[in-house]
């Protein structure tokens, strides 16, 4: 009975099964996806006419931008441990309106388009490459429902699933990259399927678009931060999980990209709807389709599993701070998981799958637009850290970003450069999305939360668990 008398956060305080290896697995699980594989192969194909040194420079720039956001998130998460993630950091630094805008645009909106695209690509590969007799979209929806159930069961099940799938797909990526030592380069007549809209938009792309495509290899490491309440030794595990995870991604994707460049001509990489299948066939011959199927299953499983876990806890933390619907704060009475938030995300991801066509290329431009929103969220995180360093200089920080503020300023400048050099269609779509989210966030802040748009919260919570505004009378 004494467990029932614990405060609302007790399940997070009691259950700490996640270690650094699981956090590394989360980082790898999010970034190693079919969309990531297709994106890096497109980047290699588009850059095929450029010197190898320029391609490597673009890849290194993408990696360094990722390291910069990991350093900022590591300091922020340990300074303000909360399941709210970016929302919590931004409400203290800049106010509730920027917090809502950053979180919903950078995480919810991104995944509303990205997750259905990944699931539909998984569904297409399973049916067309594997020859499995499933009706369209059944495999996609079934996998989503199964992973939602397993996430509701709690972090023990989540960790086992994430670690297992990550080991498999890391091994497959490493073997695929090393295939350049035994495979004979081939020149297929053409790719499977027609060119994707995103590929056409990126034709003739410059250095900024190359960085943007490669940056997809490194997104999402900060998803470990909202799980800080379920992490053992977070001072070591949170920074280590992100930094080692991103470094491992650089190695894996680097080998994968070099292998593709050596084995496949540029026109196949750019024109194929399944360039990772072309690569698997070139590297492994007849068993290439089987290798791709296993890669697709583990890649999609790890991505969806990590997103359901990370974003649901962000929504839970926001609901506990009054920034989202109160029902999203509900925890499962037995497992302690944010079950309502998980179900809400599952429903949200299901709707585009049901409404869209069978082929995921119909939303590739939307995914590119969502990536711009993700970069904006990272820029806001950098600004948060700079503001809080000067506003709260004496606050204990178990981890401090080395070289401050250089990584943050480089990150802001580099991400701004990538955004400014994105395709016009993606910029327009991102503008529409951010406009709608911005209006909704402003209305919620003013009329539901009843506080100023840019009135920052106090760093430390009061007895009710709610943050206090630094200027209770401020209104913007």
Secondary structure by P-SEA (a helix, b strand, c coil): cccccccccccccccccccaaaaaaaaaaaaccaaaaaaaaaaaaaaccccaaaaaaaaaaaaaaaaaaaaaaaaaaaacccccaaaaaaaacccaaaaaaaaaaacccccccaaaaaaaaaaaaaccccccccccaaaaaaaaaaaaaaaaacaaaaaaaaaaaaaaaaaaaaaaaaccccccccccccccccccaaaaaaccccaaaaaaaaacccccccccccccccccccccaaaaaaaaaaaaaaaaaaaaaaaaaaccccccccccccaaaaaaaaacccaaaaaaaaaaaaaaaaaaaaaaaaaaaaaaaaaaaccccccccccccccccaaaaaaaaaaaaaaaaaaccccccccaaaaaaaaaaaaaaaaaaaaaaaaaaaacccccccccccccaaaaaaaaaaaaaaaaaccaaaaaaaaaaaaaaaaaaaaaaccccccccccccccccccccbbbbccccccc
